[in-house]
Amino acid sequence: MPATERRSDKRVVIPGARVKYRLENGESGSTRLENMCRNSACIKIKQRVLSGQQIELDLIINDNPIISLKAKIVWVLSRGGYEEGSTVGLEFRPFGSGDRENDLEKKQQIDKIMDKYLPSSRDKNQSA
């Protein structure tokens, strides 16, 4: 994982959230969603991968509709031997109407989920 924190958004851990993924070489798998924010996520996978590789995701978050996204692997942390795989950081492709972009509707779905799981600033002020 990078030594310098570059995230501009809070990450959340969503209990029970899963991910189905497809790598650009055709390999696929399923794993739990470690954490996410509005434009990125972290997962653990069995395959060895490199930064810069493209990946397609199906985010399965409780009773919400499945969110299919295009992403890029931005960092990789090997967990030991080949059988143990890697922890990977994913950056979602930009949201828009282009072929290489994620649909704007997907951004709205992610925003709704993040709003549900992120404590609001109002809640923080009330507990102070």
C-alpha positions in Angstrom: 0.0 0.0 0.0 1.3 3.5 -0.7 3.1 5.2 2.2 1.5 8.6 1.6 -2.2 8.9 2.1 -3.8 10.4 -1.1 -7.4 9.7 -0.5 -9.7 12.7 -0.5 -12.8 10.7 0.6 -13.6 8.6 3.6 -13.5 4.8 3.2 -16.2 2.6 4.6 -16.4 -1.1 5.5 -19.8 -2.5 4.5 -20.6 -5.7 6.3 -21.5 -8.6 4.0 -20.5 -6.7 0.8 -19.1 -8.9 -2.0 -17.4 -8.4 -5.3 -17.4 -10.5 -8.4 -14.5 -9.5 -10.7 -13.1 -10.2 -14.2 -9.4 -9.4 -15.0 -8.4 -8.2 -18.5 -6.9 -11.6 -19.1 -10.2 -13.3 -18.6 -9.6 -14.7 -15.1 -12.4 -14.1 -12.7 -13.3 -14.6 -9.1 -15.4 -13.6 -6.1 -14.3 -12.0 -2.9 -15.5 -9.8 -0.1 -15.3 -6.0 -0.5 -12.6 -4.9 2.0 -13.6 -1.2 1.9 -14.6 1.5 -0.6 -15.1 5.2 -1.1 -16.9 7.1 -3.9 -14.2 6.5 -6.5 -12.2 3.5 -5.4 -12.2 0.2 -3.5 -9.9 -2.4 -1.9 -10.3 -6.2 -2.4 -8.2 -9.3 -1.9 -7.9 -11.7 -4.8 -6.1 -15.0 -5.5 -4.6 -14.0 -8.8 -1.3 -12.2 -9.1 -1.8 -8.9 -10.8 0.1 -5.7 -11.7 -0.7 -2.1 -11.2 -2.2 -0.6 -14.3 -4.3 -3.7 -15.2 -8.0 -3.2 -16.0 -10.6 -5.0 -14.0 -14.4 -5.2 -14.2 -16.4 -5.4 -11.0 -19.9 -6.3 -9.8 -20.4 -4.8 -6.4 -22.9 -6.8 -4.4 -23.9 -4.7 -1.5 -26.6 -6.2 0.6 -30.1 -5.5 -0.8 -29.0 -2.9 -3.3 -29.0 -3.6 -7.1 -25.7 -5.0 -8.3 -23.3 -2.2 -9.5 -21.2 -3.1 -12.5 -18.1 -1.0 -12.8 -14.9 -0.6 -14.8 -11.8 0.0 -12.8 -8.0 0.1 -12.9 -5.6 -1.6 -10.4 -3.6 1.2 -8.9 -1.6 -0.7 -6.2 -0.8 -4.3 -5.3 0.3 -5.8 -2.0 1.3 -9.4 -2.3 0.3 -11.5 0.7 2.9 -14.2 0.5 3.0 -17.3 -1.7 1.1 -17.6 -5.0 -1.8 -19.4 -3.3 -2.3 -16.4 -1.0 -2.8 -13.8 -3.8 -2.8 -10.1 -3.3 -4.6 -7.2 -1.8 -5.3 -4.6 -4.5 -6.4 -1.0 -4.6 -8.8 -0.2 -7.4 -9.7 3.2 -8.9 -13.1 3.3 -10.7 -12.9 4.6 -14.2 -14.4 8.1 -14.6 -18.2 8.4 -14.7 -19.7 9.7 -17.9 -21.2 8.6 -21.2 -18.1 7.4 -23.0 -17.3 3.7 -23.9 -14.4 3.6 -21.4 -16.4 5.4 -18.7 -18.8 4.1 -16.0 -22.5 5.1 -16.4 -23.5 8.2 -14.4 -26.3 6.1 -12.9 -23.6 4.0 -11.2 -22.2 7.0 -9.5 -25.6 7.9 -8.2 -25.9 4.3 -6.8 -22.5 4.5 -5.1 -23.3 8.0 -3.7 -26.5 6.6 -2.2 -24.7 3.7 -0.6 -21.8 5.9 0.7 -24.3 8.4 2.2 -26.0 5.4 4.0 -22.7 4.1 5.5 -20.8 7.3 6.1 -21.5 9.1 9.4 -22.8 12.6 8.5 -21.1 15.7 9.9 -24.3 16.5 11.7 -24.0 13.2 13.6 -20.4 14.1 14.6 -21.5 17.6 15.8 -24.3 16.1 17.9 -21.9 13.7 19.7 -19.3 16.4 20.5 
